[in-house]
Amino acid sequence: MKSRFVKKLIAASLVTAMSVSMVACGENTDDAPQSSTSSEESDDSEKYTVITDDEGNPIDLGGIEVVIRDWWTPSEEEEPNNAYEEARQEYRDWIQETYNFTIKEMAISDWGSTPEDFLNYATSGGDEYYVFALRPGSELVAALNSGLMYDLSTLDCLDFSEEKWQANGVHEVMSKGDAIYGMRGIAPEPKGGIYFNKRLLEEAGITADSIYELQENGEWTWDKFEELCSQVQADTDNDGVIDRYAMVNFRSTFYNEAVASNYGDYIAMDENGKYYNDLESNETLDALNWALRMLDTYDYPQPEGSEWDYWVEAFQNGKGAFIAGEAYQASGDWANMEDDFGFVCFPKGPAADDYTNIRSDNLYVIPACYDAEKAWKIAFAYDLYTDPVPGYEDYNDALSGYYDSFRDTESVDLTITRLMENGRVTYNNMIPNLDLGADLLWGISKDNTPAQAAEAIRNTWASYLEEANK
């Protein structure tokens, strides 16, 4: 794949040579990019780098409209409200004018219908220039295995060695051999960490901010976490019944974060790009055993007759001091919580040398029904659209929303920023029929240990992996 500097040498004749034919996605009648005279002012020429054809003219995309279709973009575009957003708008206006195209993000499907909508479109086609946002899961894998996604490695306008791609690793998860079927040109989402109820910690004699200090000093470990849990949990009125629990959790979330925190995996990928079962590795089994013991010892028990998500209300009402959760919950489940809360990384296990979290981001694909010219134009536009804004290459625009969601700046400055940098890609979502909950997590107990559960599912997963590795 070519670097951004080599892109500047892309010839218009190369694009012209791409076949323009009737395909399932409709008749592509656009001419190849034509030579044109650059019209940018001198100050723009100094600010932005122009990608040109072999005649020295900006690449011409022929006036196409590229739509990045998702399920969350607001219908009304918001006006820029700070210097960065103004610079971003200026840059995006410039690329669209310079390369003769338009691009926008638009919510067309909803969360539930997106997989089927992509399947239908990629099968029957259309005249649009779409980039589809898709979510991880079995439907994604089925579409990938059915050949419905364009091989992005064949498009020389994309250089996956660039930092914006490397930061999230989506292209690695979406690879088969040398082929790449998915991308994400924007920052990775921070996922799992530990929320803590500041009031309950203070009542137990723990200064809430001290947990941030432990994290910054590299001392926020499983052992330290367990030490704090033992200090928090108490029978405060001496009636023989625990009334202040250390934790309240959705058990599956706690298991998954524990595994990642010890650098474990359920499914991993070898140097040849083949999936393999890593459930019985020391890192993974040690994490599951520790998590099981912690949950059995310190977790608020599910009330009889309650719904599966009892833990949401329980944490809101101060039934437990700690909960494993994701960053989005600060503006969702905990938005109206009366008690103040903080957020730190999940404590690191003995096999880990840093805090981490799970990478499982939405990703972006181009339908395989498009021909080479159409796919190239779409990829070229998406690459430009997601490039860092000149002058703000080190600016993280995703943080502003988190400052509005969390109750303290430490949650963002010390935790969210770290989670965005330290992530582990997961492959279990790429294995058809593999269901972590039903296959493993829901059945783990002191009577069915992680090792026993792993042995019981070994042959079943082997058959799944054999099929996935074909």
Beta strands, then each sheet from edge to edge (+ up, - down):
strand 1: 22-23
strand 2: 26-27
strand 3: 64-70
strand 4: 101-107
strand 5: 129-134
strand 6: 175-176
strand 7: 179-180
strand 8: 192-197
strand 9: 245-247
strand 10: 267-269
strand 11: 275-277
strand 12: 320-326
strand 13: 341-344
strand 14: 357-359
strand 15: 363-365
strand 16: 423-425
sheet 1: 1+ 2-
sheet 2: 4+ 3+ 5+ 15-
sheet 3: 6+ 7-
sheet 4: 9+ 12+ 8- 13+
sheet 5: 10+ 11-
sheet 6: 14+ 16+
end
